[in-house]
């Protein structure tokens, strides 16, 4: 019989961050590239409002 695995790690600090995926146009091939970044929740609007080169 299989054992039931229970996740007992409950850290509240993990809920303070969000994974943000940004689409950026490549300068070499003019294709779009997706960049993933983990950002604190209170800085999401600032991160998305800045333009990345």
Buried (B, 14 or more C-beta within 10 A) or exposed (E): EEEEEEEEEEEEEEEEEEEBEEEEEEEEEEEEEEEEEEBEEEEEEEBEEEEEE
